[in-house]
Amino acid sequence: MNKKIRKFNAMLLYPFMKIFNFHFSKDYRWGTTLFHRVVYRLVDTVGANWNAHRELYRNADLNIGEKNYARRTQNWNK
């Protein structure tokens, strides 16, 4: 049940995160303050970040794939 609540809260928050360009930092996972711990307990912060900034993460994945492909296809025996 807790997982469903966290995902539901993330789905409610991600449109606002996208509009205001907000993302949950590592402080929420680390629980640096009581506020961060409470928010992390109630919201799927990783899922909210992914949904709000999906295109940034996908572009980063594509760039990493292109760099690895370039390395694999280079002729190192010149």
mmCIF file of the N, C-alpha and C atoms, coordinates in Angstrom:
data_MODEL
# 
_entry.id   MODEL 
# 
loop_
_atom_site.group_PDB 
_atom_site.id 
_atom_site.type_symbol 
_atom_site.label_atom_id 
_atom_site.label_alt_id 
_atom_site.label_comp_id 
_atom_site.label_asym_id 
_atom_site.label_entity_id 
_atom_site.label_seq_id 
_atom_site.pdbx_PDB_ins_code 
_atom_site.Cartn_x 
_atom_site.Cartn_y 
_atom_site.Cartn_z 
_atom_site.occupancy 
_atom_site.B_iso_or_equiv 
_atom_site.pdbx_formal_charge 
_atom_site.auth_seq_id 
_atom_site.auth_comp_id 
_atom_site.auth_asym_id 
_atom_site.auth_atom_id 
_atom_site.pdbx_PDB_model_num 
ATOM 1   N N  . MET A 1 1  ? 0.813  -1.197 0.000   1.00 0.00 ? 1  MET A N  1 
ATOM 2   C CA . MET A 1 1  ? 0.000  0.000  0.000   1.00 0.00 ? 1  MET A CA 1 
ATOM 3   C C  . MET A 1 1  ? 0.859  1.264  0.000   1.00 0.00 ? 1  MET A C  1 
ATOM 4   N N  . ASN A 1 2  ? 1.950  1.244  0.759   1.00 0.00 ? 2  ASN A N  1 
ATOM 5   C CA . ASN A 1 2  ? 2.829  2.400  0.834   1.00 0.00 ? 2  ASN A CA 1 
ATOM 6   C C  . ASN A 1 2  ? 3.416  2.733  -0.537  1.00 0.00 ? 2  ASN A C  1 
ATOM 7   N N  . LYS A 1 3  ? 3.746  1.710  -1.319  1.00 0.00 ? 3  LYS A N  1 
ATOM 8   C CA . LYS A 1 3  ? 4.322  1.924  -2.644  1.00 0.00 ? 3  LYS A CA 1 
ATOM 9   C C  . LYS A 1 3  ? 3.311  2.614  -3.568  1.00 0.00 ? 3  LYS A C  1 
ATOM 10  N N  . LYS A 1 4  ? 2.054  2.227  -3.474  1.00 0.00 ? 4  LYS A N  1 
ATOM 11  C CA . LYS A 1 4  ? 1.016  2.843  -4.304  1.00 0.00 ? 4  LYS A CA 1 
ATOM 12  C C  . LYS A 1 4  ? 0.825  4.314  -3.942  1.00 0.00 ? 4  LYS A C  1 
ATOM 13  N N  . ILE A 1 5  ? 0.861  4.614  -2.659  1.00 0.00 ? 5  ILE A N  1 
ATOM 14  C CA . ILE A 1 5  ? 0.712  6.002  -2.211  1.00 0.00 ? 5  ILE A CA 1 
ATOM 15  C C  . ILE A 1 5  ? 1.878  6.843  -2.705  1.00 0.00 ? 5  ILE A C  1 
ATOM 16  N N  . ARG A 1 6  ? 3.095  6.309  -2.604  1.00 0.00 ? 6  ARG A N  1 
ATOM 17  C CA . ARG A 1 6  ? 4.274  7.050  -3.060  1.00 0.00 ? 6  ARG A CA 1 
ATOM 18  C C  . ARG A 1 6  ? 4.201  7.318  -4.559  1.00 0.00 ? 6  ARG A C  1 
ATOM 19  N N  . LYS A 1 7  ? 3.793  6.335  -5.338  1.00 0.00 ? 7  LYS A N  1 
ATOM 20  C CA . LYS A 1 7  ? 3.684  6.517  -6.779  1.00 0.00 ? 7  LYS A CA 1 
ATOM 21  C C  . LYS A 1 7  ? 2.572  7.498  -7.147  1.00 0.00 ? 7  LYS A C  1 
ATOM 22  N N  . PHE A 1 8  ? 1.444  7.418  -6.426  1.00 0.00 ? 8  PHE A N  1 
ATOM 23  C CA . PHE A 1 8  ? 0.338  8.336  -6.670  1.00 0.00 ? 8  PHE A CA 1 
ATOM 24  C C  . PHE A 1 8  ? 0.772  9.778  -6.391  1.00 0.00 ? 8  PHE A C  1 
ATOM 25  N N  . ASN A 1 9  ? 1.456  10.003 -5.274  1.00 0.00 ? 9  ASN A N  1 
ATOM 26  C CA . ASN A 1 9  ? 1.934  11.345 -4.939  1.00 0.00 ? 9  ASN A CA 1 
ATOM 27  C C  . ASN A 1 9  ? 2.934  11.852 -5.976  1.00 0.00 ? 9  ASN A C  1 
ATOM 28  N N  . ALA A 1 10 ? 3.768  10.963 -6.481  1.00 0.00 ? 10 ALA A N  1 
ATOM 29  C CA . ALA A 1 10 ? 4.722  11.360 -7.524  1.00 0.00 ? 10 ALA A CA 1 
ATOM 30  C C  . ALA A 1 10 ? 3.993  11.790 -8.791  1.00 0.00 ? 10 ALA A C  1 
ATOM 31  N N  . MET A 1 11 ? 2.933  11.073 -9.140  1.00 0.00 ? 11 MET A N  1 
ATOM 32  C CA . MET A 1 11 ? 2.164  11.432 -10.332 1.00 0.00 ? 11 MET A CA 1 
ATOM 33  C C  . MET A 1 11 ? 1.456  12.781 -10.155 1.00 0.00 ? 11 MET A C  1 
ATOM 34  N N  . LEU A 1 12 ? 1.068  13.110 -8.932  1.00 0.00 ? 12 LEU A N  1 
ATOM 35  C CA . LEU A 1 12 ? 0.455  14.414 -8.672  1.00 0.00 ? 12 LEU A CA 1 
ATOM 36  C C  . LEU A 1 12 ? 1.474  15.551 -8.764  1.00 0.00 ? 12 LEU A C  1 
ATOM 37  N N  . LEU A 1 13 ? 2.697  15.282 -8.353  1.00 0.00 ? 13 LEU A N  1 
ATOM 38  C CA . LEU A 1 13 ? 3.708  16.334 -8.282  1.00 0.00 ? 13 LEU A CA 1 
ATOM 39  C C  . LEU A 1 13 ? 4.444  16.590 -9.591  1.00 0.00 ? 13 LEU A C  1 
ATOM 40  N N  . TYR A 1 14 ? 4.603  15.573 -10.440 1.00 0.00 ? 14 TYR A N  1 
ATOM 41  C CA . TYR A 1 14 ? 5.505  15.750 -11.566 1.00 0.00 ? 14 TYR A CA 1 
ATOM 42  C C  . TYR A 1 14 ? 5.100  16.838 -12.569 1.00 0.00 ? 14 TYR A C  1 
ATOM 43  N N  . PRO A 1 15 ? 3.809  17.131 -12.801 1.00 0.00 ? 15 PRO A N  1 
ATOM 44  C CA . PRO A 1 15 ? 3.516  18.253 -13.707 1.00 0.00 ? 15 PRO A CA 1 
ATOM 45  C C  . PRO A 1 15 ? 4.038  19.593 -13.173 1.00 0.00 ? 15 PRO A C  1 
ATOM 46  N N  . PHE A 1 16 ? 3.933  19.796 -11.854 1.00 0.00 ? 16 PHE A N  1 
ATOM 47  C CA . PHE A 1 16 ? 4.455  21.021 -11.261 1.00 0.00 ? 16 PHE A CA 1 
ATOM 48  C C  . PHE A 1 16 ? 5.977  21.054 -11.303 1.00 0.00 ? 16 PHE A C  1 
ATOM 49  N N  . MET A 1 17 ? 6.593  19.894 -11.135 1.00 0.00 ? 17 MET A N  1 
ATOM 50  C CA . MET A 1 17 ? 8.053  19.818 -11.222 1.00 0.00 ? 17 MET A CA 1 
ATOM 51  C C  . MET A 1 17 ? 8.521  20.195 -12.619 1.00 0.00 ? 17 MET A C  1 
ATOM 52  N N  . LYS A 1 18 ? 7.785  19.763 -13.616 1.00 0.00 ? 18 LYS A N  1 
ATOM 53  C CA . LYS A 1 18 ? 8.132  20.070 -14.996 1.00 0.00 ? 18 LYS A CA 1 
ATOM 54  C C  . LYS A 1 18 ? 7.985  21.571 -15.271 1.00 0.00 ? 18 LYS A C  1 
ATOM 55  N N  . ILE A 1 19 ? 6.902  22.162 -14.787 1.00 0.00 ? 19 ILE A N  1 
ATOM 56  C CA . ILE A 1 19 ? 6.653  23.595 -15.010 1.00 0.00 ? 19 ILE A CA 1 
ATOM 57  C C  . ILE A 1 19 ? 7.725  24.446 -14.331 1.00 0.00 ? 19 ILE A C  1 
ATOM 58  N N  . PHE A 1 20 ? 8.033  24.126 -13.078 1.00 0.00 ? 20 PHE A N  1 
ATOM 59  C CA . PHE A 1 20 ? 8.969  24.942 -12.304 1.00 0.00 ? 20 PHE A CA 1 
ATOM 60  C C  . PHE A 1 20 ? 10.412 24.436 -12.382 1.00 0.00 ? 20 PHE A C  1 
ATOM 61  N N  . ASN A 1 21 ? 10.661 23.420 -13.200 1.00 0.00 ? 21 ASN A N  1 
ATOM 62  C CA . ASN A 1 21 ? 12.002 22.863 -13.401 1.00 0.00 ? 21 ASN A CA 1 
ATOM 63  C C  . ASN A 1 21 ? 12.644 22.449 -12.066 1.00 0.00 ? 21 ASN A C  1 
ATOM 64  N N  . PHE A 1 22 ? 11.863 21.803 -11.225 1.00 0.00 ? 22 PHE A N  1 
ATOM 65  C CA . PHE A 1 22 ? 12.328 21.323 -9.923  1.00 0.00 ? 22 PHE A CA 1 
ATOM 66  C C  . PHE A 1 22 ? 12.655 19.845 -10.022 1.00 0.00 ? 22 PHE A C  1 
ATOM 67  N N  . HIS A 1 23 ? 13.671 19.405 -9.313  1.00 0.00 ? 23 HIS A N  1 
ATOM 68  C CA . HIS A 1 23 ? 13.927 17.973 -9.189  1.00 0.00 ? 23 HIS A CA 1 
ATOM 69  C C  . HIS A 1 23 ? 14.326 17.658 -7.746  1.00 0.00 ? 23 HIS A C  1 
ATOM 70  N N  . PHE A 1 24 ? 14.029 16.437 -7.328  1.00 0.00 ? 24 PHE A N  1 
ATOM 71  C CA . PHE A 1 24 ? 14.395 15.998 -5.993  1.00 0.00 ? 24 PHE A CA 1 
ATOM 72  C C  . PHE A 1 24 ? 15.874 15.638 -5.989  1.00 0.00 ? 24 PHE A C  1 
ATOM 73  N N  . SER A 1 25 ? 16.620 16.249 -5.094  1.00 0.00 ? 25 SER A N  1 
ATOM 74  C CA . SER A 1 25 ? 18.060 16.009 -5.021  1.00 0.00 ? 25 SER A CA 1 
ATOM 75  C C  . SER A 1 25 ? 18.365 14.758 -4.195  1.00 0.00 ? 25 SER A C  1 
ATOM 76  N N  . LYS A 1 26 ? 19.643 14.469 -4.072  1.00 0.00 ? 26 LYS A N  1 
ATOM 77  C CA . LYS A 1 26 ? 20.080 13.321 -3.275  1.00 0.00 ? 26 LYS A CA 1 
ATOM 78  C C  . LYS A 1 26 ? 19.761 13.502 -1.791  1.00 0.00 ? 26 LYS A C  1 
ATOM 79  N N  . ASP A 1 27 ? 19.581 14.737 -1.377  1.00 0.00 ? 27 ASP A N  1 
ATOM 80  C CA . ASP A 1 27 ? 19.266 14.993 0.033   1.00 0.00 ? 27 ASP A CA 1 
ATOM 81  C C  . ASP A 1 27 ? 18.006 14.265 0.473   1.00 0.00 ? 27 ASP A C  1 
ATOM 82  N N  . TYR A 1 28 ? 17.065 14.094 -0.443  1.00 0.00 ? 28 TYR A N  1 
ATOM 83  C CA . TYR A 1 28 ? 15.829 13.388 -0.093  1.00 0.00 ? 28 TYR A CA 1 
ATOM 84  C C  . TYR A 1 28 ? 16.107 11.903 0.147   1.00 0.00 ? 28 TYR A C  1 
ATOM 85  N N  . ARG A 1 29 ? 16.952 11.296 -0.685  1.00 0.00 ? 29 ARG A N  1 
ATOM 86  C CA . ARG A 1 29 ? 17.307 9.888  -0.466  1.00 0.00 ? 29 ARG A CA 1 
ATOM 87  C C  . ARG A 1 29 ? 18.153 9.734  0.784   1.00 0.00 ? 29 ARG A C  1 
ATOM 88  N N  . TRP A 1 30 ? 19.045 10.672 1.013   1.00 0.00 ? 30 TRP A N  1 
ATOM 89  C CA . TRP A 1 30 ? 19.933 10.588 2.170   1.00 0.00 ? 30 TRP A CA 1 
ATOM 90  C C  . TRP A 1 30 ? 19.233 10.960 3.467   1.00 0.00 ? 30 TRP A C  1 
ATOM 91  N N  . GLY A 1 31 ? 18.111 11.688 3.372   1.00 0.00 ? 31 GLY A N  1 
ATOM 92  C CA . GLY A 1 31 ? 17.374 12.087 4.574   1.00 0.00 ? 31 GLY A CA 1 
ATOM 93  C C  . GLY A 1 31 ? 18.143 13.055 5.441   1.00 0.00 ? 31 GLY A C  1 
ATOM 94  N N  . THR A 1 32 ? 18.691 14.107 4.834   1.00 0.00 ? 32 THR A N  1 
ATOM 95  C CA . THR A 1 32 ? 19.534 15.041 5.586   1.00 0.00 ? 32 THR A CA 1 
ATOM 96  C C  . THR A 1 32 ? 18.771 15.823 6.650   1.00 0.00 ? 32 THR A C  1 
ATOM 97  N N  . THR A 1 33 ? 17.493 16.077 6.437   1.00 0.00 ? 33 THR A N  1 
ATOM 98  C CA . THR A 1 33 ? 16.675 16.754 7.448   1.00 0.00 ? 33 THR A CA 1 
ATOM 99  C C  . THR A 1 33 ? 15.385 15.953 7.642   1.00 0.00 ? 33 THR A C  1 
ATOM 100 N N  . LEU A 1 34 ? 14.648 16.307 8.653   1.00 0.00 ? 34 LEU A N  1 
ATOM 101 C CA . LEU A 1 34 ? 13.368 15.642 8.907   1.00 0.00 ? 34 LEU A CA 1 
ATOM 102 C C  . LEU A 1 34 ? 12.423 15.858 7.727   1.00 0.00 ? 34 LEU A C  1 
ATOM 103 N N  . PHE A 1 35 ? 12.410 17.066 7.175   1.00 0.00 ? 35 PHE A N  1 
ATOM 104 C CA . PHE A 1 35 ? 11.566 17.363 6.013   1.00 0.00 ? 35 PHE A CA 1 
ATOM 105 C C  . PHE A 1 35 ? 11.899 16.433 4.845   1.00 0.00 ? 35 PHE A C  1 
ATOM 106 N N  . HIS A 1 36 ? 13.196 16.262 4.545   1.00 0.00 ? 36 HIS A N  1 
ATOM 107 C CA . HIS A 1 36 ? 13.606 15.387 3.446   1.00 0.00 ? 36 HIS A CA 1 
ATOM 108 C C  . HIS A 1 36 ? 13.167 13.945 3.695   1.00 0.00 ? 36 HIS A C  1 
ATOM 109 N N  . ARG A 1 37 ? 13.287 13.480 4.924   1.00 0.00 ? 37 ARG A N  1 
ATOM 110 C CA . ARG A 1 37 ? 12.886 12.109 5.255   1.00 0.00 ? 37 ARG A CA 1 
ATOM 111 C C  . ARG A 1 37 ? 11.386 11.905 5.076   1.00 0.00 ? 37 ARG A C  1 
ATOM 112 N N  . VAL A 1 38 ? 10.590 12.895 5.506   1.00 0.00 ? 38 VAL A N  1 
ATOM 113 C CA . VAL A 1 38 ? 9.135  12.795 5.384   1.00 0.00 ? 38 VAL A CA 1 
ATOM 114 C C  . VAL A 1 38 ? 8.728  12.783 3.916   1.00 0.00 ? 38 VAL A C  1 
ATOM 115 N N  . VAL A 1 39 ? 9.304  13.691 3.124   1.00 0.00 ? 39 VAL A N  1 
ATOM 116 C CA . VAL A 1 39 ? 8.958  13.745 1.697   1.00 0.00 ? 39 VAL A CA 1 
ATOM 117 C C  . VAL A 1 39 ? 9.366  12.446 1.011   1.00 0.00 ? 39 VAL A C  1 
ATOM 118 N N  . TYR A 1 40 ? 10.549 11.940 1.313   1.00 0.00 ? 40 TYR A N  1 
ATOM 119 C CA . TYR A 1 40 ? 11.004 10.692 0.689   1.00 0.00 ? 40 TYR A CA 1 
ATOM 120 C C  . TYR A 1 40 ? 10.100 9.522  1.068   1.00 0.00 ? 40 TYR A C  1 
ATOM 121 N N  . ARG A 1 41 ? 9.586  9.549  2.273   1.00 0.00 ? 41 ARG A N  1 
ATOM 122 C CA . ARG A 1 41 ? 8.682  8.480  2.729   1.00 0.00 ? 41 ARG A CA 1 
ATOM 123 C C  . ARG A 1 41 ? 7.331  8.540  2.020   1.00 0.00 ? 41 ARG A C  1 
ATOM 124 N N  . LEU A 1 42 ? 6.889  9.738  1.629   1.00 0.00 ? 42 LEU A N  1 
ATOM 125 C CA . LEU A 1 42 ? 5.569  9.920  1.039   1.00 0.00 ? 42 LEU A CA 1 
ATOM 126 C C  . LEU A 1 42 ? 5.555  9.995  -0.478  1.00 0.00 ? 42 LEU A C  1 
ATOM 127 N N  . VAL A 1 43 ? 6.712  10.248 -1.107  1.00 0.00 ? 43 VAL A N  1 
ATOM 128 C CA . VAL A 1 43 ? 6.760  10.469 -2.564  1.00 0.00 ? 43 VAL A CA 1 
ATOM 129 C C  . VAL A 1 43 ? 7.837  9.587  -3.180  1.00 0.00 ? 43 VAL A C  1 
ATOM 130 N N  . ASP A 1 44 ? 7.517  8.981  -4.295  1.00 0.00 ? 44 ASP A N  1 
ATOM 131 C CA . ASP A 1 44 ? 8.511  8.254  -5.082  1.00 0.00 ? 44 ASP A CA 1 
ATOM 132 C C  . ASP A 1 44 ? 9.350  9.299  -5.815  1.00 0.00 ? 44 ASP A C  1 
ATOM 133 N N  . THR A 1 45 ? 10.416 9.768  -5.157  1.00 0.00 ? 45 THR A N  1 
ATOM 134 C CA . THR A 1 45 ? 11.180 10.895 -5.693  1.00 0.00 ? 45 THR A CA 1 
ATOM 135 C C  . THR A 1 45 ? 11.891 10.534 -6.998  1.00 0.00 ? 45 THR A C  1 
ATOM 136 N N  . VAL A 1 46 ? 12.387 9.333  -7.106  1.00 0.00 ? 46 VAL A N  1 
ATOM 137 C CA . VAL A 1 46 ? 13.065 8.916  -8.335  1.00 0.00 ? 46 VAL A CA 1 
ATOM 138 C C  . VAL A 1 46 ? 12.075 8.863  -9.495  1.00 0.00 ? 46 VAL A C  1 
ATOM 139 N N  . GLY A 1 47 ? 10.912 8.297  -9.269  1.00 0.00 ? 47 GLY A N  1 
ATOM 140 C CA . GLY A 1 47 ? 9.887  8.241  -10.306 1.00 0.00 ? 47 GLY A CA 1 
ATOM 141 C C  . GLY A 1 47 ? 9.389  9.615  -10.698 1.00 0.00 ? 47 GLY A C  1 
ATOM 142 N N  . ALA A 1 48 ? 9.243  10.506 -9.725  1.00 0.00 ? 48 ALA A N  1 
ATOM 143 C CA . ALA A 1 48 ? 8.803  11.869 -10.029 1.00 0.00 ? 48 ALA A CA 1 
ATOM 144 C C  . ALA A 1 48 ? 9.848  12.592 -10.865 1.00 0.00 ? 48 ALA A C  1 
ATOM 145 N N  . ASN A 1 49 ? 11.120 12.430 -10.515 1.00 0.00 ? 49 ASN A N  1 
ATOM 146 C CA . ASN A 1 49 ? 12.187 13.040 -11.316 1.00 0.00 ? 49 ASN A CA 1 
ATOM 147 C C  . ASN A 1 49 ? 12.165 12.491 -12.737 1.00 0.00 ? 49 ASN A C  1 
ATOM 148 N N  . TRP A 1 50 ? 12.021 11.193 -12.868 1.00 0.00 ? 50 TRP A N  1 
ATOM 149 C CA . TRP A 1 50 ? 12.018 10.567 -14.190 1.00 0.00 ? 50 TRP A CA 1 
ATOM 150 C C  . TRP A 1 50 ? 10.849 11.073 -15.033 1.00 0.00 ? 50 TRP A C  1 
ATOM 151 N N  . ASN A 1 51 ? 9.658  11.128 -14.465 1.00 0.00 ? 51 ASN A N  1 
ATOM 152 C CA . ASN A 1 51 ? 8.491  11.582 -15.220 1.00 0.00 ? 51 ASN A CA 1 
ATOM 153 C C  . ASN A 1 51 ? 8.586  13.057 -15.586 1.00 0.00 ? 51 ASN A C  1 
ATOM 154 N N  . ALA A 1 52 ? 9.098  13.884 -14.690 1.00 0.00 ? 52 ALA A N  1 
ATOM 155 C CA . ALA A 1 52 ? 9.158  15.315 -14.943 1.00 0.00 ? 52 ALA A CA 1 
ATOM 156 C C  . ALA A 1 52 ? 10.236 15.680 -15.959 1.00 0.00 ? 52 ALA A C  1 
ATOM 157 N N  . HIS A 1 53 ? 11.332 14.942 -15.973 1.00 0.00 ? 53 HIS A N  1 
ATOM 158 C CA . HIS A 1 53 ? 12.471 15.294 -16.830 1.00 0.00 ? 53 HIS A CA 1 
ATOM 159 C C  . HIS A 1 53 ? 12.866 14.127 -17.727 1.00 0.00 ? 53 HIS A C  1 
ATOM 160 N N  . ARG A 1 54 ? 11.891 13.418 -18.205 1.00 0.00 ? 54 ARG A N  1 
ATOM 161 C CA . ARG A 1 54 ? 12.100 12.222 -19.009 1.00 0.00 ? 54 ARG A CA 1 
ATOM 162 C C  . ARG A 1 54 ? 12.980 12.473 -20.229 1.00 0.00 ? 54 ARG A C  1 
ATOM 163 N N  . GLU A 1 55 ? 12.733 13.568 -20.943 1.00 0.00 ? 55 GLU A N  1 
ATOM 164 C CA . GLU A 1 55 ? 13.487 13.820 -22.172 1.00 0.00 ? 55 GLU A CA 1 
ATOM 165 C C  . GLU A 1 55 ? 14.970 14.063 -21.887 1.00 0.00 ? 55 GLU A C  1 
ATOM 166 N N  . LEU A 1 56 ? 15.288 14.656 -20.737 1.00 0.00 ? 56 LEU A N  1 
ATOM 167 C CA . LEU A 1 56 ? 16.698 14.862 -20.393 1.00 0.00 ? 56 LEU A CA 1 
ATOM 168 C C  . LEU A 1 56 ? 17.401 13.532 -20.144 1.00 0.00 ? 56 LEU A C  1 
ATOM 169 N N  . TYR A 1 57 ? 16.719 12.633 -19.423 1.00 0.00 ? 57 TYR A N  1 
ATOM 170 C CA . TYR A 1 57 ? 17.313 11.333 -19.137 1.00 0.00 ? 57 TYR A CA 1 
ATOM 171 C C  . TYR A 1 57 ? 17.462 10.506 -20.411 1.00 0.00 ? 57 TYR A C  1 
ATOM 172 N N  . ARG A 1 58 ? 16.484 10.558 -21.275 1.00 0.00 ? 58 ARG A N  1 
ATOM 173 C CA . ARG A 1 58 ? 16.573 9.793  -22.525 1.00 0.00 ? 58 ARG A CA 1 
ATOM 174 C C  . ARG A 1 58 ? 17.684 10.313 -23.413 1.00 0.00 ? 58 ARG A C  1 
ATOM 175 N N  . ASN A 1 59 ? 17.842 11.645 -23.507 1.00 0.00 ? 59 ASN A N  1 
ATOM 176 C CA . ASN A 1 59 ? 18.914 12.209 -24.308 1.00 0.00 ? 59 ASN A CA 1 
ATOM 177 C C  . ASN A 1 59 ? 20.273 11.806 -23.751 1.00 0.00 ? 59 ASN A C  1 
ATOM 178 N N  . ALA A 1 60 ? 20.405 11.782 -22.432 1.00 0.00 ? 60 ALA A N  1 
ATOM 179 C CA . ALA A 1 60 ? 21.664 11.361 -21.826 1.00 0.00 ? 60 ALA A CA 1 
ATOM 180 C C  . ALA A 1 60 ? 21.941 9.900  -22.153 1.00 0.00 ? 60 ALA A C  1 
ATOM 181 N N  . ASP A 1 61 ? 20.930 9.054  -22.105 1.00 0.00 ? 61 ASP A N  1 
ATOM 182 C CA . ASP A 1 61 ? 21.118 7.641  -22.444 1.00 0.00 ? 61 ASP A CA 1 
ATOM 183 C C  . ASP A 1 61 ? 21.536 7.477  -23.897 1.00 0.00 ? 61 ASP A C  1 
ATOM 184 N N  . LEU A 1 62 ? 20.943 8.246  -24.784 1.00 0.00 ? 62 LEU A N  1 
ATOM 185 C CA . LEU A 1 62 ? 21.303 8.151  -26.199 1.00 0.00 ? 62 LEU A CA 1 
ATOM 186 C C  . LEU A 1 62 ? 22.732 8.600  -26.428 1.00 0.00 ? 62 LEU A C  1 
ATOM 187 N N  . ASN A 1 63 ? 23.138 9.685  -25.768 1.00 0.00 ? 63 ASN A N  1 
ATOM 188 C CA . ASN A 1 63 ? 24.509 10.166 -25.938 1.00 0.00 ? 63 ASN A CA 1 
ATOM 189 C C  . ASN A 1 63 ? 25.521 9.159  -25.426 1.00 0.00 ? 63 ASN A C  1 
ATOM 190 N N  . ILE A 1 64 ? 25.226 8.519  -24.318 1.00 0.00 ? 64 ILE A N  1 
ATOM 191 C CA . ILE A 1 64 ? 26.131 7.505  -23.780 1.00 0.00 ? 64 ILE A CA 1 
ATOM 192 C C  . ILE A 1 64 ? 26.237 6.346  -24.773 1.00 0.00 ? 64 ILE A C  1 
ATOM 193 N N  . GLY A 1 65 ? 25.114 5.935  -25.336 1.00 0.00 ? 65 GLY A N  1 
ATOM 194 C CA . GLY A 1 65 ? 25.132 4.851  -26.312 1.00 0.00 ? 65 GLY A CA 1 
ATOM 195 C C  . GLY A 1 65 ? 25.939 5.203  -27.550 1.00 0.00 ? 65 GLY A C  1 
ATOM 196 N N  . GLU A 1 66 ? 25.837 6.446  -28.024 1.00 0.00 ? 66 GLU A N  1 
ATOM 197 C CA . GLU A 1 66 ? 26.603 6.859  -29.205 1.00 0.00 ? 66 GLU A CA 1 
ATOM 198 C C  . GLU A 1 66 ? 28.092 6.860  -28.910 1.00 0.00 ? 66 GLU A C  1 
ATOM 199 N N  . LYS A 1 67 ? 28.499 7.319  -27.724 1.00 0.00 ? 67 LYS A N  1 
ATOM 200 C CA . LYS A 1 67 ? 29.921 7.345  -27.378 1.00 0.00 ? 67 LYS A CA 1 
ATOM 201 C C  . LYS A 1 67 ? 30.469 5.922  -27.305 1.00 0.00 ? 67 LYS A C  1 
ATOM 202 N N  . ASN A 1 68 ? 29.716 5.012  -26.696 1.00 0.00 ? 68 ASN A N  1 
ATOM 203 C CA . ASN A 1 68 ? 30.171 3.631  -26.598 1.00 0.00 ? 68 ASN A CA 1 
ATOM 204 C C  . ASN A 1 68 ? 30.254 2.991  -27.979 1.00 0.00 ? 68 ASN A C  1 
ATOM 205 N N  . TYR A 1 69 ? 29.300 3.300  -28.848 1.00 0.00 ? 69 TYR A N  1 
ATOM 206 C CA . TYR A 1 69 ? 29.331 2.766  -30.203 1.00 0.00 ? 69 TYR A CA 1 
ATOM 207 C C  . TYR A 1 69 ? 30.559 3.287  -30.944 1.00 0.00 ? 69 TYR A C  1 
ATOM 208 N N  . ALA A 1 70 ? 30.878 4.570  -30.766 1.00 0.00 ? 70 ALA A N  1 
ATOM 209 C CA . ALA A 1 70 ? 32.054 5.143  -31.422 1.00 0.00 ? 70 ALA A CA 1 
ATOM 210 C C  . ALA A 1 70 ? 33.327 4.464  -30.926 1.00 0.00 ? 70 ALA A C  1 
ATOM 211 N N  . ARG A 1 71 ? 33.404 4.178  -29.645 1.00 0.00 ? 71 ARG A N  1 
ATOM 212 C CA . ARG A 1 71 ? 34.593 3.509  -29.112 1.00 0.00 ? 71 ARG A CA 1 
ATOM 213 C C  . ARG A 1 71 ? 34.720 2.087  -29.646 1.00 0.00 ? 71 ARG A C  1 
ATOM 214 N N  . ARG A 1 72 ? 33.609 1.385  -29.754 1.00 0.00 ? 72 ARG A N  1 
ATOM 215 C CA . ARG A 1 72 ? 33.664 0.004  -30.230 1.00 0.00 ? 72 ARG A CA 1 
ATOM 216 C C  . ARG A 1 72 ? 34.050 -0.093 -31.690 1.00 0.00 ? 72 ARG A C  1 
ATOM 217 N N  . THR A 1 73 ? 33.693 0.917  -32.479 1.00 0.00 ? 73 THR A N  1 
ATOM 218 C CA . THR A 1 73 ? 33.924 0.827  -33.907 1.00 0.00 ? 73 THR A CA 1 
ATOM 219 C C  . THR A 1 73 ? 35.246 1.436  -34.350 1.00 0.00 ? 73 THR A C  1 
ATOM 220 N N  . GLN A 1 74 ? 36.008 2.058  -33.457 1.00 0.00 ? 74 GLN A N  1 
ATOM 221 C CA . GLN A 1 74 ? 37.295 2.646  -33.825 1.00 0.00 ? 74 GLN A CA 1 
ATOM 222 C C  . GLN A 1 74 ? 38.313 1.539  -34.044 1.00 0.00 ? 74 GLN A C  1 
ATOM 223 N N  . ASN A 1 75 ? 39.216 1.790  -34.961 1.00 0.00 ? 75 ASN A N  1 
ATOM 224 C CA . ASN A 1 75 ? 40.293 0.839  -35.211 1.00 0.00 ? 75 ASN A CA 1 
ATOM 225 C C  . ASN A 1 75 ? 41.467 1.200  -34.319 1.00 0.00 ? 75 ASN A C  1 
ATOM 226 N N  . TRP A 1 76 ? 41.723 0.401  -33.290 1.00 0.00 ? 76 TRP A N  1 
ATOM 227 C CA . TRP A 1 76 ? 42.766 0.707  -32.324 1.00 0.00 ? 76 TRP A CA 1 
ATOM 228 C C  . TRP A 1 76 ? 44.138 0.171  -32.759 1.00 0.00 ? 76 TRP A C  1 
ATOM 229 N N  . ASN A 1 77 ? 44.220 -0.546 -33.860 1.00 0.00 ? 77 ASN A N  1 
ATOM 230 C CA . ASN A 1 77 ? 45.484 -1.155 -34.275 1.00 0.00 ? 77 ASN A CA 1 
ATOM 231 C C  . ASN A 1 77 ? 46.208 -0.345 -35.333 1.00 0.00 ? 77 ASN A C  1 
ATOM 232 N N  . LYS A 1 78 ? 46.034 0.948  -35.375 1.00 0.00 ? 78 LYS A N  1 
ATOM 233 C CA . LYS A 1 78 ? 46.719 1.786  -36.377 1.00 0.00 ? 78 LYS A CA 1 
ATOM 234 C C  . LYS A 1 78 ? 48.144 1.999  -36.026 1.00 0.00 ? 78 LYS A C  1 
# 
